[in-house]
């Protein structure tokens, strides 16, 4: 592939058991507990409605975004519904005009009775009934994030169970997803973050006043969600994901695996990572949740097949397994792809991927697993227009990496 021979140096570090003195750190994993009735509801009911609960620090936003984009859930936000509907409601009943969140907050401070759990469920029902008939998966983020709403006693009360029972007469296929982060653990994680931010060498900055607001918001959300979570736990229709590690990627991975095991169809693949292992590094890749693919085993006549055919077989294989895996290691040995050059692909304009939290984490995990202690990554990454990240050994020819990234992305898109 036109790579310089750094294979020996890399392999000397990686072809060994990882011992106690290794810099490798096991990636965070989020435990998951599934109620005994969940599988039955998911299998038998359409539309399927999932209520999701999770306060600050649980990764709820990321999990919602990915569930909607990857599996086609339609998000219904309780906060958005109330902010959109309350001005219309009071304009008709009281001839009061509310145009900003601040005006809504001031109005509710004087007349909090306008915000009730009964009204919220009525709005959710209206939204569900107005959805297209072909839409069969719904994700309801019921509890608002705004503090002035969470503090409203008419919205947060034990009598919510009655409203859930009324709601489920219309939509019996309902489960709940709880991203669990007890306040004590949240406080510990936030304190550690603050301590790091106060260290001048960390480069991080955190406003302690903002941190205090976040603590109060977490406590309010925990209190508001408690009766709902208790209801679904008692009904054995609760899915609990442990968010104590503070690693939002691991929370999303647990949610993705849960959905994948229920065999819901994939609409779009998010954050697909493909590492082309041109240097033949041998590792236990599953330690960092990467699925190893030996290309010569899935491609007919792998040495004589065109590079385009090899990429097509690879893209199809990834497509069929992406519910279970989002990160892949590709062993190209024994295929025409191992012998190809940049000239076999059309020219491509593509820039190396800019550093971000997700990408940096992927590269860091690879370096740790392969025993790299140098402080400089042995890998480089390129991001395609299809939201795929392709990773290569650092010594790989730059132009080859660009062209291969574009070619793989185009092949995947055409499937």
ABEGO torsion letter per residue (X at the ends): XGBBBAAAAAAAAABBBBBAABABBBBBBBBBBBBAAAAAAAAABOBBBBBBBBBBGAGAAAAAAAAAAAAGBBBBBAAAAAAAAAAAAAAAAAGBBBABAAAAAAAAAABAAABBAAAAAAAAAAAAAABBAABABBBBBABBABAAAAABAAABBAAAAAAAAAAAAABABBBBBBBBBBAAAAAAAAAAAAAAAABAAAGBBBBAAAAAAAAAAAAAAAAAAAAAAAAAAAAGABBBBBAAAGBAAAAAAAAAAAAAAAGBBBABBBGBBBBBBAAGBBBBAAAAGBBBBBAAAABBGAAABBAAAAAAAAAAAAAAAAAABABBBBBABGBAAAABBAAABBBBBBBBBBBBAAAAAAAAAAAAAAGBAAGBBABBBBBBAAGBBBBBBAABBAAAAAAAAAAAAAAAAAX
